[in-house]
Amino acid sequence: MKHLIKYTVVTFMIATGLLLLSCETEYEPDTSQYPVEYVVEGFIELANQDVPTVVYVSRTLPFFDRIDSDALKESFVRDAEVTVTMEGGESVTLTEICVDELDPAIAEAFRDLLLVTGVFRDLCVYVDLNNEIEKRPNTRYNLEIIAGDDVLTAATTIPDTVPANRLFHEAAPGNVDDQFRDFGIEFTDPVGQVDFYRTLTGVNSLPLYSNNASVFDDVFFDGQTFSFPIPRPVYPGDEVSIDSVGLYTVGDTVQLKWMTLDAEHYDFWSSLEFDSNSGGPFASYTRANSNVDGALGIWGGYGAYYYTYVIAD
């Protein structure tokens, strides 16, 4: 009787498997609802060092196409007319520069200026080379891009800058190696207004980077002096121990970009980082909030401070 039951169960499992296989069909997703779109990424900032205004204009790539450096290079939009107009001021037309057309030494210096790394080395960008755009806090800046018959527009503001009171480091909590340190910032938030902040950090010779948790608002500390740790970025390919993730090492030189931004700019990064942090096979798709009319992406203003800090013993 036991053998008969065992045989019946096995037969049922095999039959069920064959039934599922016979019902399996190849899935071909409908991509017609996702046409090629423009993508804009542009930034203007008032900072304690000269930073050029830059605008990248590209097109989306088909989801199932092969994506490599050549495809990325071809995605950049050439020969567009890109202008920035300060509220109450004159328009400035940005200069188109394609890095692969420059002298190699100049190209490398230009990549360093724009913090370009990886597969985007041969990019095209529109830039205010001579810093003609006057940058003022609490001022509106309009962006217009004319690409063929298409017109893309956006607007942003540069908020007041909020300097750091101090940067600091301290011994890392827990039983970790005594060479590891926390690094952080203390600042005083303006009273009675909603403020938005963003941080980027670079360590030693590595570029500025974020860990998908770079933006926050002042809802819990409006008008207060506030301090918080800024985790060490984890760069692609880094191998880190669970005990030391986010910690710095004695002797590290930390580059900090400390920024204020307006609400729409904050919403863009917040939605993008929410999507990046919502991984897994059952995660839902999140479309990043865009402030560009006619395209995906962001035209954003920053009030920024750049700091250099050494983690001493």
C-alpha positions in Angstrom: 0.0 0.0 0.0 2.9 2.4 0.9 4.5 1.7 -2.5 1.2 2.4 -4.3 0.8 5.8 -2.5 4.5 6.7 -3.3 4.0 5.7 -6.9 0.8 7.8 -7.2 2.5 10.9 -5.7 5.5 10.7 -8.0 3.2 10.2 -11.0 1.1 13.2 -10.0 4.3 15.4 -9.7 5.6 14.4 -13.1 2.2 15.0 -14.7 1.9 18.4 -13.1 5.4 19.3 -14.3 4.6 18.3 -17.8 1.3 20.3 -17.7 3.2 23.4 -16.6 5.8 23.0 -19.3 3.2 22.5 -22.0 1.5 25.8 -20.9 4.7 27.8 -21.0 5.0 30.3 -23.8 7.8 32.8 -24.5 7.0 36.2 -23.0 7.6 39.2 -25.3 6.8 42.5 -23.5 5.1 45.2 -25.4 7.6 48.1 -25.8 5.4 50.2 -28.0 4.2 52.2 -25.0 7.8 53.3 -24.3 8.8 55.5 -27.2 12.3 57.0 -27.4 12.3 60.2 -25.2 14.7 63.0 -24.6 16.7 62.9 -21.3 18.0 66.1 -19.8 20.5 66.4 -16.9 21.5 70.0 -16.2 22.9 71.8 -13.1 23.6 75.4 -12.2 25.2 76.1 -8.8 26.4 79.0 -6.7 29.4 77.6 -4.8 32.6 78.6 -3.0 34.5 77.7 -6.1 33.9 78.2 -9.8 31.7 75.4 -11.2 30.5 75.7 -14.8 26.8 75.3 -15.7 26.4 72.1 -17.6 23.5 70.5 -19.5 23.5 66.9 -20.9 20.9 66.1 -23.6 20.4 62.6 -24.8 17.8 60.1 -25.8 16.6 57.0 -24.1 17.8 53.6 -25.3 15.5 50.7 -26.2 15.3 48.3 -23.2 16.3 45.2 -25.1 19.0 46.7 -27.2 22.7 46.1 -26.5 24.0 48.9 -24.3 27.7 49.6 -24.6 30.0 52.7 -24.8 29.2 53.1 -28.5 25.4 53.1 -27.9 25.8 55.6 -25.0 27.9 57.8 -27.2 25.3 57.8 -30.0 22.5 58.6 -27.5 23.8 62.2 -27.0 21.9 64.8 -28.9 24.2 66.9 -31.1 23.7 70.4 -32.6 21.0 71.5 -30.1 20.6 75.2 -29.1 20.8 75.3 -25.3 20.2 78.6 -23.5 19.9 79.6 -19.9 18.1 82.9 -18.9 18.3 84.4 -15.4 15.1 86.0 -14.2 15.3 89.6 -15.3 18.6 89.0 -17.1 19.9 88.1 -20.5 20.1 84.7 -22.1 23.4 82.8 -22.4 23.9 80.2 -25.1 25.9 77.2 -23.9 28.7 75.8 -25.9 28.5 72.3 -27.2 31.6 70.2 -26.5 32.2 66.6 -27.5 35.1 65.2 -25.6 36.3 62.8 -28.3 36.9 65.7 -30.6 39.3 67.5 -28.2 43.1 67.1 -27.9 43.7 64.1 -25.6 45.3 66.2 -22.9 42.5 68.8 -23.0 39.9 66.1 -23.1 41.3 64.5 -19.9 41.3 67.8 -18.1 37.7 68.5 -19.2 36.7 65.0 -17.9 38.3 65.9 -14.6 36.4 69.2 -14.5 33.1 67.4 -15.0 34.0 64.5 -12.8 33.5 62.1 -15.8 34.4 58.4 -15.2 33.6 55.0 -16.7 31.7 54.4 -20.0 30.6 58.1 -20.3 34.1 59.3 -21.1 33.2 60.2 -24.8 30.3 62.4 -24.0 28.8 65.5 -25.5 27.8 68.3 -23.2 26.6 71.9 -23.3 28.5 74.1 -21.0 28.9 77.8 -19.9 32.7 77.8 -20.6 33.3 81.4 -19.6 30.9 81.5 -16.6 28.8 84.2 -18.3 25.7 83.3 -16.3 25.4 85.4 -13.2 24.5 83.3 -10.2 22.3 84.6 -7.5 20.5 82.9 -4.6 16.7 82.8 -4.7 16.7 83.6 -8.4 14.8 81.7 -11.1 16.8 80.3 -14.1 15.0 79.1 -17.2 16.4 76.5 -19.5 15.4 76.1 -23.2 16.7 73.4 -25.5 15.9 73.4 -29.2 16.7 70.1 -30.8 15.5 70.1 -34.4 11.7 70.8 -34.3 11.5 69.9 -30.6 11.6 72.5 -27.7 12.3 71.4 -24.2 11.9 73.8 -21.2 12.5 73.8 -17.5 13.0 76.2 -14.6 14.9 76.0 -11.3 16.1 78.2 -8.5 19.3 78.4 -6.5 18.5 78.4 -2.8 20.5 80.2 -0.1 23.6 78.4 0.8 23.9 77.0 4.3 27.5 76.6 5.5 28.8 74.0 7.8 29.5 75.0 11.4 32.1 72.3 11.5 33.1 68.9 10.1 34.1 66.2 12.5 35.2 62.6 13.0 34.9 60.3 15.9 35.6 56.8 16.9 33.2 54.3 15.3 30.7 52.7 17.6 30.9 49.0 18.4 33.8 46.6 18.4 35.5 47.6 15.2 39.1 48.1 14.3 40.4 51.3 16.0 41.5 52.6 12.6 37.9 53.2 11.5 36.1 56.5 12.1 32.7 58.1 11.5 32.7 61.4 9.6 30.0 64.0 9.8 28.8 67.6 9.5 27.2 70.1 11.9 25.2 73.0 10.6 22.4 75.4 11.6 19.2 75.2 9.7 17.4 78.4 8.8 14.3 79.1 10.9 10.7 79.0 9.6 11.2 77.7 6.1 11.3 74.3 4.4 14.9 73.4 3.4 16.3 70.6 1.4 19.8 69.3 1.5 22.1 66.9 -0.5 25.5 65.5 0.2 28.1 63.9 -2.1 31.5 62.6 -0.8 34.7 61.5 -2.4 37.6 59.7 -0.7 41.2 60.3 -1.5 41.5 60.4 -5.3 38.1 58.9 -6.0 35.3 61.1 -7.4 32.3 62.5 -5.6 29.7 59.8 -5.1 26.4 59.1 -3.3 25.0 56.0 -1.7 21.4 56.4 -2.8 20.5 58.2 0.4 21.9 61.7 -0.4 18.9 64.0 0.1 16.8 64.9 3.1 14.7 67.8 4.4 14.5 69.7 7.7 11.1 68.5 8.9 12.6 67.2 12.2 15.1 70.0 12.9 13.8 73.2 11.5 15.8 76.2 12.9 18.0 74.0 15.0 21.7 73.3 15.0 22.0 69.7 13.8 24.7 67.2 13.2 24.7 63.8 11.5 27.2 61.3 10.1 27.9 61.0 6.4 28.7 57.4 5.4 31.7 56.6 3.3 30.5 56.0 -0.3 30.7 52.4 -1.6 32.0 52.6 -5.2 31.2 50.0 -7.8 33.5 47.1 -7.4 34.3 47.9 -3.8 34.6 44.9 -1.4 33.7 46.0 2.1 33.2 44.1 5.3 29.8 44.4 7.0 31.7 45.7 10.1 33.3 48.6 8.3 30.7 49.6 5.7 30.2 53.4 5.8 33.3 54.0 7.9 36.4 56.0 7.0 40.0 55.0 7.8 42.5 57.2 9.6 44.5 59.1 7.0 41.6 59.3 4.5 41.1 62.7 2.8 37.4 63.3 2.4 36.0 65.7 -0.3 32.5 66.8 0.7 30.0 68.6 -1.5 27.3 70.1 0.8 24.3 71.4 -1.1 20.9 73.1 -0.7 18.3 72.6 -3.4 14.7 73.5 -4.1 11.6 71.3 -3.8 11.4 70.0 -7.4 15.1 69.2 -7.4 14.7 67.4 -4.1 11.7 65.4 -5.5 13.8 64.3 -8.5 16.7 62.8 -6.4 14.3 61.5 -3.7 12.2 59.5 -6.3 15.3 58.3 -8.1 16.9 57.0 -4.9 13.7 55.4 -3.8 13.6 53.4 -7.0 17.3 52.5 -6.6 16.7 51.3 -3.1 13.6 49.3 -4.0 15.3 46.3 -5.6 14.4 42.7 -5.6 12.3 40.5 -7.9 9.0 41.8 -6.6 9.8 45.5 -6.6 7.5 47.8 -8.4 8.8 50.2 -11.0 9.1 53.9 -10.0 9.4 56.7 -12.5 11.7 59.5 -11.3 10.0 62.9 -10.9 11.0 65.2 -13.7 10.8 69.0 -14.0 11.6 69.2 -17.7 8.7 69.9 -20.0 9.1 67.6 -23.1 11.7 65.3 -21.6 12.7 63.1 -18.7 15.3 64.4 -16.2 16.2 67.4 -14.2 17.3 71.0 -14.5 18.4 71.8 -11.0 20.0 74.6 -9.0 22.4 74.1 -6.0 23.7 76.4 -3.3 26.9 74.5 -2.6 30.0 74.4 -0.4 33.0 72.2 -1.2 35.1 71.1 1.8 38.2 69.0 2.2 38.8 67.2 5.5 41.5 64.8 6.7 40.6 61.9 9.1 43.4 62.4 11.6 44.4 59.9 14.2 
